[in-house]
């Protein structure tokens, strides 16, 4: 999926001409009950390619609308959101240098999800990934599965 949002594409989308790759992604999102974002934190935010994906796919008219008075109508209100982050640095470094702060959480989940109407239900952060052993990775996968199963029990 090419992440670049060009000016021409932005104008075309405002005029109702959504490119086929974007339409495919939007259809998948419409069908989903839960949106899960899994990404490494780079320079305190989304990697550029994911940001480009968000800018292209969660576009005005699909994920939200803004009326003439500047009031936002979020169009994905029936969805829940889960964010799973990784970072190479140790958690002590992230905490002591305020890399992951309450404002970071607001920027990457609450504010973004609020704009489009997605209810954030969980955020997992796994640090020291560069040094993670096979056993560490297995524990991360186990914790992730347990969290997801607890939030969204499998249908019986």
Phi and psi in degrees as GROMACS dihedral restraints (atoms count N, CA, C in turn):
[ dihedral_restraints ]
;  ai    aj    ak    al  type     phi  dphi    fc
    3     4     5     6     1   -69.6    20    10
    4     5     6     7     1   123.6    20    10
    6     7     8     9     1   -84.5    20    10
    7     8     9    10     1    -6.8    20    10
    9    10    11    12     1   -76.4    20    10
   10    11    12    13     1   124.5    20    10
   12    13    14    15     1   -98.9    20    10
   13    14    15    16     1   109.8    20    10
   15    16    17    18     1   -87.4    20    10
   16    17    18    19     1   161.8    20    10
   18    19    20    21     1   -61.9    20    10
   19    20    21    22     1   -41.6    20    10
   21    22    23    24     1   -61.8    20    10
   22    23    24    25     1   -42.1    20    10
   24    25    26    27     1   -66.3    20    10
   25    26    27    28     1   -40.4    20    10
   27    28    29    30     1   -60.6    20    10
   28    29    30    31     1   -43.8    20    10
   30    31    32    33     1   -64.4    20    10
   31    32    33    34     1   -45.5    20    10
   33    34    35    36     1   -60.0    20    10
   34    35    36    37     1   -42.8    20    10
   36    37    38    39     1   -65.8    20    10
   37    38    39    40     1   -36.7    20    10
   39    40    41    42     1   -64.6    20    10
   40    41    42    43     1   -24.8    20    10
   42    43    44    45     1   -95.7    20    10
   43    44    45    46     1    12.6    20    10
   45    46    47    48     1    88.1    20    10
   46    47    48    49     1     8.8    20    10
   48    49    50    51     1  -104.7    20    10
   49    50    51    52     1    87.0    20    10
   51    52    53    54     1   -90.5    20    10
   52    53    54    55     1   125.4    20    10
   54    55    56    57     1   -58.9    20    10
   55    56    57    58     1   148.0    20    10
   57    58    59    60     1   -53.9    20    10
   58    59    60    61     1   -44.1    20    10
   60    61    62    63     1   -61.3    20    10
   61    62    63    64     1   -36.8    20    10
   63    64    65    66     1   -69.8    20    10
   64    65    66    67     1   -41.3    20    10
   66    67    68    69     1   -58.9    20    10
   67    68    69    70     1   -41.8    20    10
   69    70    71    72     1   -61.2    20    10
   70    71    72    73     1   -45.3    20    10
   72    73    74    75     1   -64.8    20    10
   73    74    75    76     1   -42.0    20    10
   75    76    77    78     1   -64.3    20    10
   76    77    78    79     1   -36.5    20    10
   78    79    80    81     1   -64.2    20    10
   79    80    81    82     1   -42.9    20    10
   81    82    83    84     1   -61.0    20    10
   82    83    84    85     1   -41.2    20    10
   84    85    86    87     1   -65.7    20    10
   85    86    87    88     1   -41.8    20    10
   87    88    89    90     1   -60.5    20    10
   88    89    90    91     1   -35.0    20    10
   90    91    92    93     1   -78.7    20    10
   91    92    93    94     1   -18.1    20    10
   93    94    95    96     1   -83.2    20    10
   94    95    96    97     1   147.0    20    10
   96    97    98    99     1   -92.0    20    10
   97    98    99   100     1   -31.6    20    10
   99   100   101   102     1  -128.2    20    10
  100   101   102   103     1   131.1    20    10
  102   103   104   105     1  -102.5    20    10
  103   104   105   106     1   125.3    20    10
  105   106   107   108     1  -117.4    20    10
  106   107   108   109     1   121.8    20    10
  108   109   110   111     1  -106.7    20    10
  109   110   111   112     1   120.6    20    10
  111   112   113   114     1  -119.5    20    10
  112   113   114   115     1   116.8    20    10
  114   115   116   117     1  -159.3    20    10
  115   116   117   118     1   152.6    20    10
  117   118   119   120     1   -77.9    20    10
  118   119   120   121     1   145.0    20    10
  120   121   122   123     1   -83.8    20    10
  121   122   123   124     1   120.7    20    10
  123   124   125   126     1  -118.8    20    10
  124   125   126   127     1   123.6    20    10
  126   127   128   129     1    51.1    20    10
  127   128   129   130     1    45.3    20    10
  129   130   131   132     1    67.1    20    10
  130   131   132   133     1    15.9    20    10
  132   133   134   135     1  -152.2    20    10
  133   134   135   136     1  -164.4    20    10
  135   136   137   138     1   -67.8    20    10
  136   137   138   139     1   143.2    20    10
  138   139   140   141     1   -61.6    20    10
  139   140   141   142     1   148.8    20    10
  141   142   143   144     1   -55.3    20    10
  142   143   144   145     1   -40.6    20    10
  144   145   146   147     1   -66.2    20    10
  145   146   147   148     1   -37.9    20    10
  147   148   149   150     1   -69.4    20    10
  148   149   150   151     1   -39.2    20    10
  150   151   152   153     1   -61.1    20    10
  151   152   153   154     1   -41.1    20    10
  153   154   155   156     1   -62.7    20    10
  154   155   156   157     1   -40.4    20    10
  156   157   158   159     1   -59.8    20    10
  157   158   159   160     1   -48.6    20    10
  159   160   161   162     1   -60.0    20    10
  160   161   162   163     1   -44.3    20    10
  162   163   164   165     1   -63.8    20    10
  163   164   165   166     1   -37.5    20    10
  165   166   167   168     1   -77.3    20    10
  166   167   168   169     1   -43.5    20    10
  168   169   170   171     1   -87.0    20    10
  169   170   171   172     1   -42.5    20    10
  171   172   173   174     1   -89.3    20    10
  172   173   174   175     1    54.9    20    10
  174   175   176   177     1   -83.5    20    10
  175   176   177   178     1   161.6    20    10
  177   178   179   180     1   -61.1    20    10
  178   179   180   181     1   135.9    20    10
  180   181   182   183     1    98.0    20    10
  181   182   183   184     1   -25.9    20    10
  183   184   185   186     1  -105.8    20    10
  184   185   186   187     1   -53.3    20    10
  186   187   188   189     1   -96.3    20    10
  187   188   189   190     1   -23.8    20    10
  189   190   191   192     1  -160.4    20    10
  190   191   192   193     1   162.4    20    10
  192   193   194   195     1  -133.8    20    10
  193   194   195   196     1   150.6    20    10
  195   196   197   198     1  -123.1    20    10
  196   197   198   199     1   121.4    20    10
  198   199   200   201     1   -82.3    20    10
  199   200   201   202     1   179.3    20    10
  201   202   203   204     1   -63.9    20    10
  202   203   204   205     1   -18.9    20    10
  204   205   206   207     1   -92.9    20    10
  205   206   207   208     1     4.3    20    10
  207   208   209   210     1    82.5    20    10
  208   209   210   211     1     9.3    20    10
  210   211   212   213     1   -83.0    20    10
  211   212   213   214     1   131.4    20    10
  213   214   215   216     1   -91.1    20    10
  214   215   216   217     1   133.7    20    10
  216   217   218   219     1  -110.5    20    10
  217   218   219   220     1   115.7    20    10
  219   220   221   222     1   -84.9    20    10
  220   221   222   223     1   133.0    20    10
  222   223   224   225     1  -104.1    20    10
  223   224   225   226     1    -0.4    20    10
  225   226   227   228     1  -118.1    20    10
  226   227   228   229     1    40.2    20    10
  228   229   230   231     1   -65.1    20    10
  229   230   231   232     1   -21.5    20    10
  231   232   233   234     1   -90.0    20    10
  232   233   234   235     1    12.8    20    10
  234   235   236   237     1  -114.2    20    10
  235   236   237   238     1   153.7    20    10
  237   238   239   240     1  -108.4    20    10
  238   239   240   241     1   157.3    20    10
  240   241   242   243     1  -129.2    20    10
  241   242   243   244     1   138.4    20    10
  243   244   245   246     1  -126.7    20    10
  244   245   246   247     1   134.7    20    10
  246   247   248   249     1  -120.5    20    10
  247   248   249   250     1   130.1    20    10
  249   250   251   252     1  -121.8    20    10
  250   251   252   253     1   117.1    20    10
  252   253   254   255     1  -111.9    20    10
  253   254   255   256     1   150.3    20    10
  255   256   257   258     1  -125.4    20    10
  256   257   258   259     1   157.8    20    10
  258   259   260   261     1  -152.7    20    10
  259   260   261   262     1   145.5    20    10
  261   262   263   264     1   -76.1    20    10
  262   263   264   265     1   -29.7    20    10
  264   265   266   267     1   -74.9    20    10
  265   266   267   268     1   155.5    20    10
  267   268   269   270     1   -66.7    20    10
  268   269   270   271     1   152.2    20    10
  270   271   272   273     1   -59.6    20    10
  271   272   273   274     1   -36.0    20    10
  273   274   275   276     1   -61.2    20    10
  274   275   276   277     1   -38.7    20    10
  276   277   278   279     1   -66.1    20    10
  277   278   279   280     1   -45.0    20    10
  279   280   281   282     1   -59.8    20    10
  280   281   282   283     1   -44.1    20    10
  282   283   284   285     1   -69.7    20    10
  283   284   285   286     1   -47.5    20    10
  285   286   287   288     1   -69.8    20    10
  286   287   288   289     1   -25.6    20    10
  288   289   290   291     1  -102.4    20    10
  289   290   291   292     1    10.4    20    10
  291   292   293   294     1    52.8    20    10
  292   293   294   295     1    40.0    20    10
  294   295   296   297     1   -71.8    20    10
  295   296   297   298     1   -40.5    20    10
  297   298   299   300     1  -111.3    20    10
  298   299   300   301     1    98.9    20    10
  300   301   302   303     1  -115.2    20    10
  301   302   303   304     1   168.5    20    10
  303   304   305   306     1   -55.8    20    10
  304   305   306   307     1   -35.6    20    10
  306   307   308   309     1   -68.3    20    10
  307   308   309   310     1   -31.7    20    10
  309   310   311   312     1   -64.2    20    10
  310   311   312   313     1   -42.9    20    10
  312   313   314   315     1   -61.0    20    10
  313   314   315   316     1   -41.2    20    10
  315   316   317   318     1   -64.8    20    10
  316   317   318   319     1   -39.1    20    10
  318   319   320   321     1   -69.1    20    10
  319   320   321   322     1   -46.6    20    10
  321   322   323   324     1   -87.2    20    10
  322   323   324   325     1   -19.1    20    10
  324   325   326   327     1  -128.3    20    10
  325   326   327   328     1   -62.4    20    10
  327   328   329   330     1   -58.9    20    10
  328   329   330   331     1   -52.4    20    10
  330   331   332   333     1   -65.7    20    10
  331   332   333   334     1   -45.6    20    10
  333   334   335   336     1   -66.3    20    10
  334   335   336   337     1   -46.4    20    10
  336   337   338   339     1   -65.7    20    10
  337   338   339   340     1   -38.2    20    10
  339   340   341   342     1   -59.2    20    10
  340   341   342   343     1   -41.2    20    10
  342   343   344   345     1   -59.0    20    10
  343   344   345   346     1   -38.6    20    10
  345   346   347   348     1  -100.2    20    10
  346   347   348   349     1    -7.2    20    10
  348   349   350   351     1    94.7    20    10
  349   350   351   352     1     7.4    20    10
  351   352   353   354     1   -80.1    20    10
  352   353   354   355     1   133.6    20    10
  354   355   356   357     1   -85.9    20    10
  355   356   357   358     1   112.6    20    10
  357   358   359   360     1   -71.4    20    10
  358   359   360   361     1   124.6    20    10
  360   361   362   363     1  -113.1    20    10
  361   362   363   364     1   -18.3    20    10
  363   364   365   366     1  -162.7    20    10
  364   365   366   367     1   149.6    20    10
  366   367   368   369     1  -141.7    20    10
  367   368   369   370     1   126.5    20    10
  369   370   371   372     1  -113.6    20    10
  370   371   372   373     1   140.8    20    10
  372   373   374   375     1  -129.4    20    10
  373   374   375   376     1   123.2    20    10
  375   376   377   378     1  -116.7    20    10
  376   377   378   379     1   119.8    20    10
  378   379   380   381     1  -106.8    20    10
  379   380   381   382     1   177.6    20    10
  381   382   383   384     1    55.4    20    10
  382   383   384   385     1    36.2    20    10
  384   385   386   387     1   -65.8    20    10
  385   386   387   388     1   -33.1    20    10
  387   388   389   390     1   -63.1    20    10
  388   389   390   391     1   -30.5    20    10
  390   391   392   393     1   -97.4    20    10
  391   392   393   394     1     1.8    20    10
  393   394   395   396     1   -65.7    20    10
  394   395   396   397     1   132.4    20    10
  396   397   398   399     1   -85.4    20    10
  397   398   399   400     1   173.0    20    10
  399   400   401   402     1   -58.9    20    10
  400   401   402   403     1   -41.5    20    10
  402   403   404   405     1   -63.2    20    10
  403   404   405   406     1   -40.5    20    10
  405   406   407   408     1   -60.5    20    10
  406   407   408   409     1   -44.3    20    10
  408   409   410   411     1   -62.2    20    10
  409   410   411   412     1   -42.4    20    10
  411   412   413   414     1   -61.7    20    10
  412   413   414   415     1   -39.7    20    10
  414   415   416   417     1   -65.5    20    10
  415   416   417   418     1   -40.7    20    10
  417   418   419   420     1   -62.0    20    10
  418   419   420   421     1   -45.7    20    10
  420   421   422   423     1   -63.8    20    10
  421   422   423   424     1   -40.0    20    10
  423   424   425   426     1   -63.0    20    10
  424   425   426   427     1   -47.4    20    10
  426   427   428   429     1   -61.7    20    10
  427   428   429   430     1   -41.7    20    10
  429   430   431   432     1   -62.5    20    10
  430   431   432   433     1   -47.3    20    10
  432   433   434   435     1   -61.7    20    10
  433   434   435   436     1   -44.4    20    10
  435   436   437   438     1   -61.7    20    10
  436   437   438   439     1   -41.3    20    10
  438   439   440   441     1   -63.9    20    10
  439   440   441   442     1   -47.9    20    10
  441   442   443   444     1   -63.7    20    10
  442   443   444   445     1   -42.9    20    10
  444   445   446   447     1   -63.1    20    10
  445   446   447   448     1   -36.0    20    10
  447   448   449   450     1   -69.4    20    10
  448   449   450   451     1   -42.5    20    10
  450   451   452   453     1   -71.3    20    10
  451   452   453   454     1   -38.4    20    10
  453   454   455   456     1  -134.1    20    10
  454   455   456   457     1    77.5    20    10
  456   457   458   459     1   -55.5    20    10
  457   458   459   460     1   137.9    20    10
  459   460   461   462     1   -59.4    20    10
  460   461   462   463     1   141.0    20    10
  462   463   464   465     1   -67.9    20    10
  463   464   465   466     1   139.6    20    10
